[in-house]
């Protein structure tokens, strides 16, 4: 679809949601503009991740599109299975050989992302659940369905 038109259509409701008293985990769009020079539409938005290096990054959509984007401090190549790679389809359905290591890592990351468990203190878990529930309600009412929950994990050594 046309992302520009969709954003313009929901801009007012989005602003109300972001300024609402209920917490939100939606990213903040600060500026949306069209540039005539290249006929492109652009947004300026906040970075949701801390400045510290993220060891693991999950892109969670609540479906088979869940994936690990970053693992052990490095990016995971997105090696998609496509219809014209029939040998990959057969291999994944049977014995698993003949796949490039990058595809194996990507597929394993998709499986791991779908089954990942993130442990939070009870108070934080309640805040995330409340914000996520409100955000999903907002997205549903607007007919917006292409969204992700990005989860960044920073591994710290245990302190005694």
N, C-alpha and C positions, 0 to 999 in steps of 0.2 A: 504494500500500500504506500501511500504518500505520507511519509513521516511528518513533513512540514504541515500539510493540511490537518493531520491528526493532532499535532501539537497546538495549532491555532484553535482548533475546535474545543480542546479541553483546557486551554490556558487559564481561563477564569476559574473553573472548578479546581484545577490543580493548585492555583494560588490559594484558594480558600482552604484546601486540604493541608497545604504546607503551613499556613498560618494558624490552623486550628489548634486548640488547646491540647488535643490528643497528640502524642508523639508520632512521628513518621520516620521511616527509614528510606523513603523515596529520595533519590538524589535531587539536589537543588539545581534547577535551571535558572541561571542568572540573566541570561541574555540569549535571544533567538533572533537571528537576522539573515537577510538575503544579500549576497554580494553579486552585484551586476557583472563584475569583471569575469567571473567564471560561472555565472548563473547557478551558484551553489547556495544551499541553505546550511546554516551553522548554528550550533548552540554552544554556550559557555556554561559549564557546570562544575560543581565541586568534585574534588577527589574524595572518595569515601575511605580510602585506605590511609593509614598513618605514614609518616615519612620514613619510618623504619622499614627495613627490608622485610617483605612478607615471604615466609618460608613456604606456605601453601596457600593457594587461592582456589576456591570452589565457585563455580557458576551453577547455581541451583535453580531449576525451573519447575521442579516437581513432576518431571516426566523423564522419558528416555534421553532427553537432551542434557541432563545433568552432566557435568564434567569437571575434572581437575584442570585448571589452567596453569597452575604453578605448583611444582613439587620439589621438595628439597632445595628451595631457593633458586630454581631455574624454570624457565618456561617449558611447557609441554606442547610439542608440536600437535596441531590439530590435523590428524590424518584421517580424513573421512572415507568411509566405504561408499562406493558409488556403483551404479548398475553396470558400468563398463569395466569394472574390475571384478568380473565374474569369478576369477580364481580366488579372490579374497572371500567372496561370499561362500563359496564351497568350502574353503579352508576353515573359516570360522564356524561353519555348521558341522564340520566333521572332525578332522584330526588336528587342526590348528597350525600346521606347518606352512611354509611358503609366504608368511607375512613378514613385512619389514619390521624391525624392532620398534620403530616409531609408532607404527599402527598398533602393535601389541601394547605398548605403554599407554597410548591414547585410549584404547578399548578398556584396559584394566582401570584407567583413571575414571572412565565413565561409570563402570561398575562400582568402584570405590565411592564415587561421589553420591550415587544413589543410595548407598547403605551407610554413609558416614553418620556418626553420632558426635554432636558437639556438646560438651558438658559446660554448663554455665552455672554460676551461683543462682540460687532460687530467685532472688530479687531481679537480677539481670535477665533471667529466662522469662520472668513475668513481663518485664518491659518490652523485650523483643517480641514476645507472643502478642501482646496488646497492639504494638505498633504494626506488626505484620498483618494481623487480622484487620485492622482499620485500613491499612494500605490496600490489601486485597479487595476489601469491600469497595473502596473508591475505584480501583481499576476495573472491577466487574461492572459497576454502575456506568462507567464510561465506555464499556465495550473494549477495553484495552487488555490484550492477552499476551503480548510479547514482553515479558518482564522476567527478571532474574533476581535472586537473592545472592549477592556476592558475599562470601565468607572468607575473610583473610585470617590466617593463623600465623602467629609469630612464636617460634619455639624459643623459650628461655631456659637456661640451666636452673635446676632446682636449687633453692636456697635452704640452708640448714636452719 
